[in-house]
Amino acid sequence: METIFDLQDVSYTYLEKFEALKTVNLTMTAGEQISIMGANGSGKSTLLSILNALVYPTSGEFYAFGKPVTEEAFNSLEDNEFGRYFRKKVGIVFQNPDIQLFSSTVFDEIAFGPLQLGLPKDEVKKRTEGVISMMGIASLRARAPHTLSGGEKKKVCIASILSINPDVLLLDEPTGGLDPRTQLWLIELLQDLAKAGKTIITATHDLDIVEQISTRAIVFGEDHTIKADANCDVVMNNLELLTSTNLIHKHMHRHGKLMHEHLHSHDGENHHEH
Amino acid sequence: MLPEWMKEVETGPCQCCAVNVGKKKSFVEKSISGALNFFQDSLISEGFAKRDGLLQSLDPRVKLISAIVLVVAVSLTRDIRVLFAVYILTLLFAYLSKIEVLFFIKRVWVFVPIFAGIIVLPILFNVFMAGDSLVTVATLGSGAHLGPILLPSTIYITRQGTMFAITFILRVATCVSLAVLLFLTTQRDVLFKSLRSLRVPKVYVLTLDMCYRYIFLLMDTVRDFFTAKKSRTIRSLSVRDEQRWVAGRVGYMLVKSLDMSNKVHDAMISRGFNGDVKLLHDYAVRKRDYAAIATVLMFSSMLALISQNIIRI
């Protein structure tokens, strides 16, 4: 399988002060479905930003599709063939839909990506209509983003990326704030995209979806380093790892594929009951 | 786990607890209402743009250019009868575009006293514009002065000043009516894109479009600030403390909007934006659009000729 992303000793520090990633070594190959797991602030979103060439490693090297991704190469995308290729190949769905929905109507939002990539206007319209139909959001096409519900916004965000038809899809906490029905719809969509051969990389701490949307899991610790990188079932059965990385509480249990918490009470300093 | 004070539960207010009722709203309540009104107004306006009326059926570029040409022609017009006729025409077009005329009049006249009334007020008096007396305001006697300015012995409202003020206000009202008609009958995104027909650079059109979109988001955030404050306000603070809180929120909004603008830029970059803006718009100019622009051009030319006394009425 072709290696699409290769991170060598990558670290990232915000404002030269706050460490977000520490000495990360990773390779990702085409067609993989990967979940990046970790507690809040462990560096998941920063890693996605690096994978989307939105920020650049403070130290270490990042290669995408065999070429180095550097600020110098991506600063000006004008007349940059690799930049255009990269943007066509890799799409990101941000955690906050309001960041991603900057156009005044749903139709314009979905048409934005194909337009910027220089597709002919007829092709842009055809694609936009196709994605709107596929996502079942025809009734939203003329609506302004601020009039949409949370689930509708998420659908439009995903549609706005799918219209570019990227081979690599990066998703940051995709199920955050979604109702159960929309979550299920999203899981099925990601499964369909995976079957079509897309690479899907999801940053999440929603353990319920990990095994449904990915085969490989990477766990970040609160010290911003990788604590595990293995098959999903191996990681999900390692309760000690999940507890130490703050992904589950010590009162969370796993029965087969079901993970759940028991209600418990504390009575005194060291005693508790289930 | 819980500290002792947190384990105390009150059963309810005591019987002597007074319920004071007042009509005056606090600034928090006013701000929340203001934000809600903003959303309500924008929804109503968007609703008009989607109606099946006369102006809604025209090409947005035709409407934009027509509105600009008419505003220039009206600005040249000095005859109060002509101005009145044009103003009545705007009401007729509002009616034909399925806009409630009373709503339209209110929307226009909210702005007119603010922008025109204050400017034109001094012109009414003989202190600034000599003319025939209409109403005497004060008799000061000879030698009266205000600082270095020598005042006339009698201050009165002049007939000429009144006519000038009415003409000026009517001119402003007509121009505002034309602009409001354009806004109410055209969807915002289409209106902004139609600016391209005036060769407005694409980057400004995109920025304007995005500004309009994010005003709603930031307004929503402001409403959340005030709602959260309301929910936790147990007693009123001093004016100074309230001012300090508002100043703090203003600063926070600035930081938040800057942070958001960076993230939005990232989202644009990730979807292939490289500084060269590309916009998708489809316009189909029909016979009625040609007829509309021709009529507007003829009418505006006629207004200009009347203003120059080439055509006399």
Interface residues (C-beta under 8 A of the other chain):
Chain A: S49 N52 L54 S76 L77 E78 N80 G83 R84 R87 K88 V90 G91 I92 F94 N96 D98 I99 Q100 L101 F102 S103 S104 T105 D108 A111 F112 G113 L115 Q116 L117 G118 K121 V124 K125 A142 A144 P145 H146 S160 I161 I164 H266
Chain B: M1 E46 Q187 R188 D189 F192 D209 M210 Y212 R213 Y214 F216 L217 D220 M260 K263 V264 D266 A267 M268 I269 S270 R271 G272 F273 N274 G275 D276 K278 L279 L280
